[in-house]
Amino acid sequence: MPHIPGRRAVLAAGGSIALLLGSTPGTAVAPLTGTPAPGSTAATACAPEAPTGLAEGLTETIGATPGFTDATGTVSALTVFIDFPDAEAEISTRERFAEFFPETAEHFAASSYGRLDYRAVPVHRWLRMSQPFEDYGIDRGAGWRPDDDQGYNRLLHEIVDALADDPDFPGFGDHDLINVLATPNAGPPATEQVLSVTFPGRDLVPTPDGGALRDVSFIWSHQPGDPYRVLLHENGHVFGLPDLYWTDHAPAPDTLAGHWDVMEQDWGPGNDFLAWHKWKLGWLAADQVDCVAEATTTEHVLTPVGTPGTEGTRLVAVRTGEHEALAIEVRAPGGLDDVVCRPGVLVSRISTETASGLGPVRVADATPGSAGCQPTPDPQVTAELTDAPFVPGETFRDRDARVSVHVLDADDAGRHRIRVTRW
């Protein structure tokens, strides 16, 4: 599997850029009882809000953000396929569809504990665009501009027109998001340049039924590893999640979130979402989140995030500032986490004032300076963070935030007992 050096730097391969504009049926859905709404005690006490200017964008705030697709219940994903005069499809739409489904729906069902029933609705024919691929000017970080007669604006209009002319197309109105799967031979390979992109949170182009296309993810080329994971990442933006990898021109920090969340590393082996993101998306009920908002010492028993079912505490949230918090969870091998080699307590610093792509989540490394713990390192995984979790007998301390987390013990089921102290 090829490795892209520096692929987390701006314009390098390895993830997508979600451009917030203006700045196969799944399993049955479990009843979502007790989910903390933005105004609930737990959310208010331990989930900092974003400052003015970021509050309507892709942030780490808890609770649904208006304009983004709700990540609970049944979500319908209209899925269409495009090719070009100079890049005619060399595979069938069913082959392209099989790169992403049913795995995408199954992953969302498992990660959400059945609370997201993701249903892809494919239109199985290639929609031929009017121009050669190069004429659209699609490049890394290319955005949607409503006054542009080329680019993604033209692509979106042509997709609407092609579907509107199809007498078998049932219409746009019953779908929550749209996936556009381009023929893989259009544009550069993903190992050279990643073009996949999402436009969430705003109406894009009008549709004949009086509505508009919105929350659209474009998938280009072939993704190394499990290809469906790029769609998990892109649809994560549709649900309001920010990029956790680095997109700035400035040098990247030594570590960000690593392979602990699909929103940072969506190449290589499988991985789950952080517990904080599961809380944000409504996948954790109120009794699965413990909040520590005041100076005190408390003990908590954490069930590994990847354990199936809706029982057990999955997250301890500690408010540390106006726009900061600590997220404490247990990660263990199995489930959606393929490469966990040091099961234990993962501590993440959450910032709701840090924009998407600038490190809104930083994982604390229990073993700084190590080369990681993978017996066979995968070049697509940040090796130094593979042994980031704290194990029994170890303590995380943040003297500035006046918080410590001591890992007391663990049982055969992977549950860890911790002591959290705020002073």
N, C-alpha and C positions, 0 to 999 in steps of 0.2 A: 504494500500500500504506500503510495508516494506521500512524502512529508513536505509541507510547504514552509520553509523557514520564515519565521516572522509573520505567519499567517494571521495573527491577531492584530497586527498593525494596520493602520488605515490603508485602504486600497489593496490589502493582501487577502489571500483566500482564507476561508475557514468559517465564515458565518455570513450573515446577510446584514444589510443596513435597512432598518425599518424607517421609513420616511413618514413621519407624522406630518400630515399636510397642514400648512399654515404654521409654522414654527419649524359503503358496505355497512349496514346497521350495526350498532354496537350492542353492548349488554344493557340489561334493564337498569334504569336509574334508581338508586336507593333514595328514599325520602330524605331530604336535606333539612333536618330539624335542628334548631338551635344555631344556625349559622350566624356568626357575628356580623351584623350590619355595621356600616361605618359609624353609626351613632351608639352602638352598644358599649357597655362598660369596658370589655376587654379591648375592643378596637380603639376606643378613645384614650384609654390609659396607656396602652403599649404600642400603638400603631401611629407613629408620627405622620402628620400631613405634609404634603409638599408645599414649598413656598409659592407665592404668586408668580406666575409665569411658567411653572412646571406642572401645576396641579391638573391641567387638562391633557397632559401628554403621557408618555410612557414612563411611569415612575414606579417606585416601590411602595407607594401608599396602599393601605389595605382597603378593600371595598371596590365595588364596580365603579368605573369611570364612565360618565355619559359619553356616548359615541362609539364605544367599543362593544364587541360582541360578548354577551354573557356566556361564561364558560361552564354553566350548569344546565341540567335538563337536556332536551334534545336540540342539537345544533345541526342544521342542514347546510352542507357545503357543496354548492354548485361547482362542478369540476369540468373544465373545458380544455381543449387541446388545440394548439396552434402550430402551424408550420409556415414556410416562406418559399417564394419562387426559387430562390437560390439554395434553399435547405429544405427540400421536400422530405417528409417523414420517411424513415427507413424501417420503422417498426409500426405495429398497429397501435391504436389508442388503447386497446385492452392490455397490451404488453407494457405500455407506459403507465397505465393505471396500476398495474400489478407491482410496480416499483414502490408504491406508496400505500396500497390498500390490500388486505385489511389491517396491516400493521399500524397505521396511524390511528385508526379508530380503536384498535385494541390497546395501544399504548395509553391513549387518553382515558379509556375506561379503567385501566389498571391504576394509573397514576392518580385519578380522581376518586378511586374507591367506588366506581360505578356512578358517580354523580354527573359525569358528562357522557351523554349518549351522542356520539359524533357520527353523522350519517353522510357519507359522500354520495352525491347524485351526479353521475357522469353523463355527459353528452358525447356518445361514442362516434365522433367523426372529426377528422382534422379540419379545422377552420383555417383556410389559406389566407394569409395576409396579402395585402396588395403590392407590397414592395419587397425588394431584397432585405435581408436582415440588417445589413450594414447601414441602409438608408434611414433606419429609425434612430440611429445614434445611441443605442443602448450600451451603457458603460457602467462600471462599478460606481454606485452612488447616484446614478441618474434618477432624477425625481420626476414627479408628475406636475406639469404646468398647464393649467387650463387654457392659457392663451397660446400654447405651442401647437403648431400644425404638424409636428412630427413627434418622435419620442413615444413615451407611454400614453400620452393623450390620444395620439392617433391609433395606437394599438387598441386602447380601450374602446374607442368609437367603432373601430372595425369589428371588434368582437361582438359588440352590441348589435351592429347591423347584420352580421352573419347569422347570429342566433335569431334575430327578429324575422329573417327571411326563411327560417326553417319551420315548415308547417307542423313538425312533430315536437318542436320545443314547447314545453308547457308554460314557460314564462319565468320572470325573474323574482316575482314578489314573495315567494314562499321560502327563500333561502337567506341564511344569516351571513354567509361569507362566500367568497368565490376564489377557487384555486385555478390558476391558469398554468397548465403544464405544457411547456414548449417542447418541440421536438429536440432531442438531445444534441443533434448535429448542427443546431443553430447557435452561432457564437463560439467563444473559446471554451475549451474544457475547464471544468471546475478546478482542476489541479493547477491551472494557470491563472484563472481569474474567476471569482465567484460573482455572478450577476443577480442571483436570487434576491428578491426584494418584496417588501410588503408596504401597502399604503393603507394604514388603518385610521379610523376615527373621523372620517369626513366623506360626504357625498363626492363622487368623482365625476362620472358622465351620466346624462339622463338616459332612461330606458323608455321604450314605447308605452309602458303601462303607467307612466307618470311618476315612477320612482327613479332611483339612481343606483348605479353600481357603487358599492362601498365595501370596505374591508376586503381588499383584493391582494392575494399573494401570487407572485410570479415565480415559477421554478424553472431554472435553466440548467442545461447540461446534465451530467451524471455525477452524483455525489459519491465520493469514496466511502467505503464502509457500508453501513445500512442506509440506503438512499432515502428511506422514508423520513429519517430524522431531520433532514433539512426542512421538511414540511411541518414537523412538530415545532421547530424553531420559528418558522414564518408565521404559523397560526398562533403561536404564543404572542406575537405582536398584535394580532387581531384581537386577542383577549386582553391586551393592555400591558404585556410584560416588556420590559426594556432589554436592550442588548447588554450583556454582561462582559463581553469581550471589548477590547480597547479599539476605539475608532479615531482617536485624536492624532494630530500630527506630532504632538509632544511624545517623548519617550514613554513607553508603557511602564507601569509599576511592575515590580518583580513578580507579584502574584495577584490574581484577581479571584475568580470563583472556580477556575479549573474545570475539571470534568464532573463537578458536583451538580451541574444544572445544564439542561439542553440550551439555555439561552446564552451560555458561554461557549461550550464546545459541543457541536452537533456533528462532528466527524468521528470516525473510529467506532469503538464499541459502544453499546447502549448505556444510557444513564437516565436517572429520574430527574424530577424537578425538586428544587429546594422546598423545605417545609414552609418557608415564608411565602413562596409563590403559590403553594397549595392553599394557604390561608387567604392570600389575596384573591385567588380565583374562586373561592367559595367551596373548596374541596374538603376543608376541615370544619367540623362543627365546633361550637363554642366550648364544649367539654373536652375537646382535643387540644386546646390551646391554654396553657397556663401563663398568666400575666404577672410579672414582677415589676411593680411601678414605684415602690417606695423602699426606703432603707430598711432592710430586714434580712433574715436568713431563712431560707425555705428549702425543703427537699422535694424532689420530683422524680417520678419514674417514667422514663421515656421509652415508648415502643418504637422500634425501627420504622422509618418512614415507608419502607417498601413492604412492610407486613400487610397482607390483604385484610380487608374488613375495616369497619369504622369504629373499632374499640381502641381505647388506650390513648394517652397523651402523646401527640406527635411533635409538638413545638412548645418551647418555653420562650416567650418574648420578654425582653428586658428593655424598657425605655431608658435611654441614656442621654437624651438631649431633645431639643426642640424638633430636630429633623433626623435624629439618630436612634438606633435600637440595636440590640444584639438578638440574633436568632439562634437558638440552641436546639439541635435535633440529633437523632441517632441514625447513622448510615451503616448498613451491613450488606454483605454479599447476598445475591439472590434477587428475585423480583425483576425490576427494571435496571438494577445496578449490576453491570457485568464485571466491573473491574475493581470493586472494593476489596482491597487487600489488607486493610487495617481497620476492622470495624470498631466504631467508637462514637464519641460525642463530637459532632461538627459544630463549630462556633463561627458565625458569620457576622460581620459588621454591616449593617444596613443603613444606607443614607437616602432619604427621600428628597434631599436637595441636590443630589448629584444626577446629572442628566444621563439618559441612555447612551451607552458607549464610552462613558467616562468613569466607570467603576463604581456603580451604585451598590455593589455587593463585593466585599472583600472577605475571603475565607481566612481565618486565623490558622496558622500552621503550627501544630504541636511539635513538629520536628524541623525547625528552620535549618536550612543548610544541607539537609539530607538529599539523597538522590531518589527518594521515594521507595516504595515497597513492592512494586510490581515484579514478579519473578521473570516475566518476559515483557519488558517495557514496550508500550505501543507508542509510536511516534506521534499519534494524534492526541495523546493525553498529556497534560501538564504533569510530568513525572514528580516534580518536587512537592506537589499537593496531594499525591495519592496516599501519603501517610499523615495527612493533616489532622484526622480526628484524635481527640484525647481519649486515652484508655484508663481503666481503673488505677487509681493512685496518682494520676496527673491532674494538674490544676491550670486553668486559664486565668490570667489576671490582666485587667485593664485598669491601671492605677488612675489614669486620667478620668475614666468613666466611673471609677470607684466600684468596680464589680469584679467578683471572682466566681469561677465555676469549678468546683472540685468533683471529680468523677469518683464515686464511692465504690461501686461494684457493678457487676453485670450477671445476668442469669443465662441459662442454656437457651432461652428463646431470643436472646439478643437485647433484652430490655436492660437499660442502664439507669442506675440511681445516681442522681447528682445533688449536690448542695450548692445553691446560689446565694451569694452574700452581696448585699449592697450596703455601703457605708457612707 
